[in-house]
Amino acid sequence: MIGPAFHSGENPFLIGGGAIRSFASVEERPLACEFRPFELADPFDFYARARAEQPVFFSEELGYWVVTRYAEVHAIFKAPKVFSSENTQEPYKPRPAEVERVLDAGNFRAYSGLSGRQPPEHTRLRGIIAKAFTPRRTAVLEPQIRELTRSMLDRFAHLGEADLVVALTHELPALVIFRLLGIPDEDVPHVKEWAASRVYLNFGDAPVAEQVAHAENLVRYWRYCIELIEARRAAPQDDLPSDLVRIGDEEITLDEMAGLVYGQLTAGHETTSALLAGGIKELLEQRARWVELCEDPSLIPNAVEELLRLVTPVFAWKRRAKEAAVVGGVEIPAGGNVLLLLGSANHDDTVFADPACIDPRRENARSHLAFGHGIHFCLGASLARLEARVVLEELTARLPSMELEVQTFDYPANTTFRAPVSVHVRWPVLDLRDSLEVELVGGKAASLGTLLRAGFPVPGGFTVTAGAPESAVRAAYAALGEDVPVAVRSSATTEDGADASCAGQHDTYLWISGADAVVEHVERCRASLDTERALAYRHDRGLGEGRMAVVVQRMFPARAAGVAMTLNPSNGDRSKIAVEAAPGVGEAVVSGTVTPDHFLVDKVMLDVVSTRAADGAPCLSGAEVRAVASLAKDAERHYGRPQDIEWAIDGEGRVVLLQSRPETAWSNKTTAASPSYMTGLGSLVNTLINPLAQRRTSGVDADH
């Protein structure tokens, strides 16, 4: 709000109402004495008090007038002739002589990319570089950003836990902006380190020895930018530095080109990294909002605006009064330095109701000042919004059960860039495709996850790790669709290994639908880890106790289903594939009301060499038998040892792999078989044909 005495010859520039106040002594500035500008962990209670009691005050520590309310911050952004950005990149205190010597010796000439420049120079340079950041050109980057995000998720989604800063948010924005600027991926760690030094040197308060180290990094940073421009002069490419070179020296100098690259390399990734790390942390702390986004991704674009408001990656920004001004009733002299607390303005409850809460439906969410306002409005705003939207879309779809670990959040000491150093998370339910670690998801899930990653036709689903809460199971099941029929399968960490298949030792339930039923049968599978037969089986083989995860896998109506083994179970002949099949799937196969058809297939030629139908004509055609045998052969080739597989043929005639486990009866011939339990194909067939016999040996009422 601009006051009625706005910038006349007799009156100073006036922002806000009220009488002009001055504070002559420390006693009259109690809030100013409590201000800790370099401590950003949790300043919001102080900000709220300041907005209410002393919205503009002078910080002796910084030598800056500090502005805390939305109205005044917004108005200052709109008045660049009165409040210049010329001091934006200046340190708070004069640089020590040791630092200046390093910069001078290194011929450091970086003034500012855009943030510290003034019209008309600012207008000219912004017009040149703005072409790289138009919404249309930014939108073209979405497929690349999504591919990068998925690729990075692939690196850690199977682990069940991660520090998101290390695994995702620190590197991703850098890769995006660096590729736009033509920086090779292998240079990313160096440029990130140099950019961090720029932040610490310009906005921090480090000891002299640390400042000298940061100054040395700035020299390297500047030299890198100069050499990048010179390299593009010699060999232009399809990137921003090459575009700057093509403009020509008459319109833009070498130092200006390097300065724009220098500025964008920092601005284009540090801020977005802070947004992603801080935003995901806030969402998981208010986890109901995270669940809301998982259930309704259409809310994500507005949620990004809320996170920009709540997190405010550029937490404070500098201005200098070019003439005397009155802001919030406080007189600021000409030449006075001003610190705009954007992090406070974006929590102003006179503008944003209940400001500490994330509201994905907040109508004025885009009114935040996270990108500034006016002629210095953030050039990369559309790119930051795009990156945040894509990351949230991919994370909520891939890791909906993600939750924060118990931890203390640390923030680097500076005034301007607020981001947690680490964000440790876990996800107790994994997509089946990400179920790769046996110690986390068990043998059966790891087998299915590996097969999915290898391109095998495996129905999707998820894995419930040991200790996963019921709420996570319900959420994951709901994500599959409404009352989707599923198989609920045990997946112990000692299961489906090369030394033991555990076939028939733990529980499997088919055609389960409804969240309550799924939760119930997950618990039954967990309990089957400690049944008498499972305990005896592990004891006989010295397998140890292990842990139980549970696979929840989509089911579908099938014309036929059965099992196959990549050797002849009667004599161990590895040149043959044995296939057993019966019409239907689920109850029809498992209830014992049908006897399966038997087929023997030559493994090399895939010719059917033997057929024994249970009743009349066989349920599979020759082509279907060969397709099943081919799938089993591929599984054996994938694992490098004989396999037992379960399969089904859907209504369109496609053969689907339900699971694959090592064959152990013949492959481990030196291991004595348990006198009480069968393994391999014999166990599978026994389970399929005579489930009542298996039920009698179980401590669980297993209606397989």
N, C-alpha and C positions, 0 to 999 in steps of 0.2 A: 504494500500500500504506500503510495507516495503522498506525503502530507500536503496541506494547502500552501505552505510556504516554499514550495518546490523551487529550488535553484534560482532565486532572484538575485539581483545585484546586491541587495542589502541583507539577504538571508542565506544561510548555508543550505546545501542540499539536505532535504528532510525526508526521512523514511520512518513511518510509524508515528503514533501520536504521543501525547503526554508532554510534560514539562522537560526542559533540558536539564540533565543531571550531570554532575561530575563527581569523581571519587578521589578525594585528596589523600587519604591515608589507608593503610592496610586495614585498620579497624573498620573502615567504611566499605571494605570489599571482602566480606567474609567468604562469599562463594568463590571469588577469584583465587583465594588462598587454598581452596580445596581442589581446584582444577588440576588434574594430572594429565597433561596433553599427550604424553607418550604411552599411557596405559589404556589400552582399548579393550580389555577383556570384557568388562561390563560397566560401561559409563552411563547407562541409561537412567538410573535413579538420579544421578547428579544432573544430567541434562534436563530432566523433568523439573527439578527444583530451580534450575537456572532459568528456564523458560517462564516459570511462574514468578520468581522473586527478582531476578537480575538478568534479563534476557541478553543484555550487552554488557560486557565487563572487560577490563584490561588485565592481561596475563603478564605479570612481571617476568615470569620464567621465559616466555617467548618474545616479549616485546610486541605483542599483537593485541588488538581489540578483537574480542571473541563474540560472534553473533550466533545465537542459538535458535531463534524462532523462524518458522517457515516464511512468514510474510516478509520479514526483513531480508532474509537470504535471497528469496525470489526477486525482490525489488533490486537488490544490489547486482544480481546477475543481469538484470534488464538495463542497467545504467553503466555500460562499459566506458563512457567518456569520463564519468566521475570516479568509478572504481576500476582501475586498470588491472590487468592480469600480469603485468610486467614482472612481478615478484614471484610468480607461481613456482618457478624452479630454483629460486634462491634458497640457500640454507638459512635456518633461523638465526644462526650465529656466524660471524665471519669465520671463514675457513682458516685453520691453523696454517702457519707458514710452511710446515712440513708437507701439508696437502697441496698448497699452491705450487710448491717446487716440483712435485710429481706431475701435476697437470701441465705446468709450463714446459717442463722437460719433454713431456710427451706430445707437445704441440696440440693440446686439447682445445678445440675451438667450438665444441657443440654448445650453442646458445639455447635453443629450444626448437622443438618440432613446430608446434602451433600454439600450444597453451600459453606461452609467455610472449607471443608476438602481438603487435597492435596494428590496427588498420593504418595505412592501406596495405602494408606488407602482409599482414595476416590474411586480408581479403584475397590478395593475389595468390598466396601459397595454398590457402584452403581451397580455392577454386581449382587449382591444379590437382591436388591429391584427392579431392572429394569424388572425382570420377571413379576411383577405385572402390568407393564405399556406398554407392547408390543402392537403394533397396533392391532394385532389379539385378544388379551385378552380385550383390550379396546372396540373393535367393538361389543363384546358379550354384553356389557352394554347398547347398544343403545335402545333395547326395554324397559329396566327399566327406562332409562333417559326420553324416550318419555312418558311412563306411568306417571312418576312423574310430568313432565311438564304439561300434560293434566289435571292431578288431581289438580295441583295448579291453572291452568287457570279456572277450574270449580269453584274454590272458589270465583273468583272475576269478571269473564267475564260478568256476568249479571248486574254488578253494573254501567257500563258505564264510570267508572273512577277509577283510582288507583294510588298509589305510587308504581311503579314497583320494587323499591328496597325492600320495605317492603313485597310486595305481591309475588315477584318471585325471583329476582336476588340475594338477600342476602342469601336466604335459600337453593335454589335448588342446587348450586354447593357443598354446605356443605353436604347436604343429600347424594349426589352421592359419594363423596370421603369418607365420614364417614361410609357409608355402606360397601365400599370396605375395610375400615380399621376396621370394626367391631364395630363402635360406635353406640349405641342405639339412635333412633330418639329423645328420651326424653332428651338426654344429649347435643343435638346440640346447644341450646342457650348458655349453659355454655362454651362449647369449642369455640364457635364463640367469646364470650366475652374475653376469655383468649388469643385467637389468636390475637385479636385486640390489646390487651395490649402488646403483643410481638412486633407488628408493631410500636406502639407509643413509646415504650421504646428503641428500637434499631434504629429507623429511624426518631424519632421526637425530639422535644426540649421543653418538657413540664416542668412546675414548679415542684419543688422537691416533694411537697405533692402529686401531680398527679403521679409522677414517683414511689413513694412508693406504691400507690394503684395498679399500674400496676405490680410492683415487686411481690406484694402479689398474684396477679392473675397468674404470671409466676410460682410461687411456686405451686399453685394449679394445673396448667397445667402440670408441670413436674411430680408431684405426681400421677396425673391421668394416664399419659403415663406409669409410672412404674407399677402402679396397674393393668393396662390393660394387660401388658406383663405377670405379675405374674398370673393373672386370666387365661390367655391362657395356661400357663404352667400346671395349675391344670385341665383345661377343654378346650382342643383345639376346634376351630370351623373352618368354611370355610372362613377365612379372612386372610389379610396380617399379622397381629401380630402372628397368629397361624403358618403361613408359616415360619416366622422368628424363632419362638420357635423350630420348627421341625429341623431347620438347626443345632442347637446344640451350646452349650457354647464354644466349641473348636474353632469355626469359627467366632462367633459374641457374644459379651458380652451383659449383661443385659442393661448397659447404652447405648450401640450402638443400640440395638433394640429399646429402648425407645426414643433415639435420632432420629432415622429414623421416627418413628411414630410422634414424636413432630414436626419434620420438615415438613412432608407431610400433617399433619392436617392443617397447615397454608398455605403452598404453594399450596395445592390442591383445596382450595376454595376461599381464599382472591383474588387471581389473576383472577380467572374465574368470580367471582362476579363483579370485577372491569371491566372486558371485557364486560360482558353482560350489566351492567348499563350504562357504558360509550358508548358502541357501539350502543345500541338502541337509546340513546340520540342523538348521532351524526347522525344516520340514519334519525331520525324524524326531526332534524334540516335541513337536506338536503333531504326534504321529497320526492322529485322526485325519489331519489334512493330507498326509502322505497316502493314507488308505483311500481318501476321497479322490485323489488324482489317479491312483491305480484303477479305481472303479470307473472313473469318468475322465479319460484323457482330454476331452474337449475343454476341461478347465485349465489345462496346463498353460496356454498363452497368457491368461490373466494372472495365473499363479506366478509366472515369471516376473510380471510387474510388481506383485506383492513382495517377492523376494528381493528385487532391486530396491524397493522402498525399505524393507526391513533390514537388509544386510548393508546396503549402501557401500559398495566396494571402495569407491573414492570417498572416504569418510569425512574429509575436511579439505577445503581448497582456499587458496590465498588470493587476496586482492590488496591494492594500495590506493588510498584516497588521493586523487589528484587535486582536490580542493577540500576545504572544510565541509563537513557534512554532519547531520544529526541523524542517528540511527537508533530507533527504539528509545528516544528520549535522551540519548547519550551523545555528546559532541565529540566527533572524531576530527582531529586536526588534519590539515593538508599534509600529505606525506605519511600519514599514519598507516601502518600495516594492519590488515583485517584478516581474521581467520573465520571462514564460514563453516560452521559445523553442520554439514549436510546430514550426518547421522542423527543429529538432534532434530533438524528441520523435518526429516522424514518420519519422525516419531511424534510430531506435534499433534496433540489430541484435539486441537481446535480445527484441524484440517482432516485428520484421519481418526475416526472413532476407534476406540480400543486398539491403539497403534501397535501394541506388542503382539497382537494375534494375527496370524496369517488368515486372510479371508479371500479365497479364490474367486469369490463373486463380488468383491468390493468394486463399487461403481466408479470411484475416482482413483483407482490404483495407479493409473498412468499419470496422475498429477505429481508423482514423486519427483525429486530433484537429483536422483542418482546420476543422471547424465548432464547435470548442470542446466543452463537455460541461456537463451540469447545467442550472441555471435560465437560463443565458445562451446555451444552444445556439442556433446561428444560425437565425433565423426563416425565412430564405429558402433553406434547404438544399435543399428539394425543387425550387425553381425553378432554382437553380444546377445541380443534377444534370440537370434536364430540358434546360436550354440546352446544357450540355456534350455530352450524348448526341446531341441533334439536330444540333449542329454537326459532331460527328465522323461521324455517319451520312451527312450530306450531303457533307462533304469527301472521305471515303474513297470514296464512290460516284462523285463528280464528278471528283476530281483524284487518282486512285490513284497516279500517277507523281510526285507532289509530293516534292520534296527540298529540303534546306537549301542556300542559297548559302553560299559561304565568307564569313564575317563575324565580327566581334567583338560580343558581346552586352553592352549597357550596361543598368544598373539604376539607377533614381532613388535618391538618397541619403536613406534613411529606415530606420527599424527594423522597420516593420510590414507594409508592402505590397510584396511582391516580384514584379515583372513586368518582362520585357525591354521596353526602349523600342521596339525594332523586331525583326521576325522576317522576314528576306528569304528567299523561297522561289521555286522555279521548278518547272515541270512540263513535261518534254520531250515528253510524249504528251498530246494534247488530245482530249476527246470531239468527235466530228464536229460536234455542235451548237455547240460553242464555237470551232470553226475559222473565224475571221472575218478575221484579219489576214493579208493577202497576204504581207507581208514575213516572216511567221513560218511560215505553213502552205502558201503557194503558192496559185496561182490556182484550181486544181480544188477543193482542200479548202475554200477560202474561199467558192467558189460553192455547194458542197454545204451548208456550214454556214449560209450566208445563207438558202438555200432551206428548210432544216429550221426555222430560226427563224421563217420566214414561213408555216410550216404546210404546205409541200409534202410529198407522200408519198415521202420519200427514205429508203431503208434506212439504219439507224444504223451506227456504227462509230467509228473513231478516226483521228487523224492523228499520224504520227510526224515530229517536227520534225528538222531537220538536227542531227546530233550526238547524237541520243537514244541511250542505251545499249541493248544487246540485252536486258538484263534488263527494261527498261521496256516494250519491245515484247512480250516474252513475257507479262508481267503483264497488259498491256492485252488481249492476245488471249485469255488464260485467262479474263478477266472476261466475255467474250462467251459463253462456254460451252465445252463439251468438243468440240474438233476441229470447230468451226463452219466451214463453207465460206465463203470470203471472196474478194472481188476485191481485188487489190493494185495500186493505181494511182499513177503518178507525179504529183507536184503541185509543179512548179517555180514559183519566185516570178515568173518571166517568162512563165508559162503562163496560158492562158485570159484574157488581157487584151483590151481593146477593139482593140488594134492587131495582135494575133496570137493564134490559138487554139492553136498548137503541136500540133494534132491529128495524131496519128501520128508525132510526133517523139520522144516519150518512151514508156516501156514501161507496159503494162497487162497484168495476169495474172488470169485468171478461175478460179474453182473451186479455190482453194488451201486446203488444210486441214492442220492439224497445226502446232504451234509452230515446229518446225525449218524446215518449208517456208515459213512466213510470213516468218521471219527472213531466209531465203535470198532470197526474192523482193523483200523490202524493200531488200536490198542491191543487187539487180539494177536496181531502179527508180532507186536513188540513182546507180548507175553510168551509167544512160542519159542523165544530164545532159550527159555529156562524150563521147557517141558522135559519129561523123563527121557524121551527118545533123543531130543537134541543134546541134552547133557551127556548121555551115553555115547552118542556119535562123536562128539568133540573129544570126550575122554579117550575113546578107543584110538583116536588119531592124533592125540596130543595137540589139539588145535588151540587150546586156551579159551578164555571166556568170550572175548569179542563184544561187540555192541550191535544193536539192531536198528537199522534204518528201514524204511518202508517205501516201496514204490507204489504210486497210484497212477495207473495207466489207462488211457482210453480203451474202451471196447467197442465193437461194432458187429452188426449181424453178419454172419459168415455162412457161406454155402458148405464149407468143409474145414476141418481143422485136425491137427494131430502133432506128431513128433517125428524127428528124423535124427539119425546118428550117422556120422561120416566114417563108419566101419560096420562090419557085420557083427551084431552083438552075440551071435551064436558061436563064433570062432575067432573074432578079432581081426578078420580080413580087412585091411585098410584099402583094398582096391574097390570096395563096394560101399554104397550108401543105403542104409535101411530107412524106409519111410513107412509110417503107420498113420492111417487116416480114418476119419469117421465123419458122417454128415453133420452139419451144424457146428455150433461152438457153445461153450458154456455148459448149461445144464445137460444138453443132449449127450455131450462127450464125457463129461465128468461124472454124471450120475451112475454110470455103470450099466445103463439100459441098452447100450450098443457095444458090439465087439468091433475093434478097428480092422480095416483092411491092411494087408501087409504087402509091401513092394520092396524089391531089391534092385538097385540100379548100379550099373557099371560107372565108377567114378570118373574115368577118363572120357568115355564116349557118351555118357549120360543115357545109355540105352537101358530100358527096363528089362531085366533078365529073369525076373520072377515076380508073379502076382498071385496073391492068395486073398480072395474076397471073403468077407465074413458071411455075407448073405446075398446071393445073386450077383448082379453086376457090381463091379467095384465103383466106389464113389468118386474116383478121380479118373480123368482121361489120361492117356499116355503123356500128352503135352503137359498136363498139370503135374503129373508125377515128376517129369523132367525139370519143370520149373522149381518145384520144391527141392529136388536134389541139387539143382544148380545153386539155389540160395544157401543150402547147407554147405556145399563145397566152397562157396565164397566166404562163409563164416570161418571155415577151417583155414582157408588161405589167409584170412585176416589175422587170426590168432596164432597160426603156425602149429596147431595141434588139433587132434580129433575133437569134434564138438557134438553135444546134444542140443538140438534146437526145438523150440515150439513154434508152430506156424499156423496161419489161417489163410483161407482164400475168401476175399470179400465178394460182394455182390456183383462187382464188375470184372471178376476173374483175376484180380491182382493177388499175388502171393505176398503176405505180410509176415515179417519176423516178429514174434512175440517175445522171445528171449533166447539166449544162447549161453550154454555153460560148458566147461570142459568135460569131456568123457574121461572117467577115471577108472572104470572097472578093468579095461584092457590096457589103457595107457600107463597105469601104475600097477602093473601086474605083480611087482614085487611086494606091494602093500597088501597085507592080508585083509580080506573083506570082513566086515562085521557080520557075525552069525545072526544078528537080529534084524539087520536092515539091508535092503537092496540099494544099489546105486546105479547111475547111468540110465540107459533106456529102460532097463527092467523096472527101475523104481518109478520112472515117469509113467510107464504103461500101467503099472500096478496102481498108481495114484489115480490115473484116468479111469481104469476099469473097475477098480474096487475101492472107492473112497472110504467105505465103511471100515475096511480093515485098517486104513491109515488113521481114521478117527479113533479107533479103539486104543491106539498106542499113544494118542496125544493127550496132553493135559488140558487142551483147549477144545471147546466144542467147535471143531473146524468143519463148516459146511462148504468144503472145497467145491 
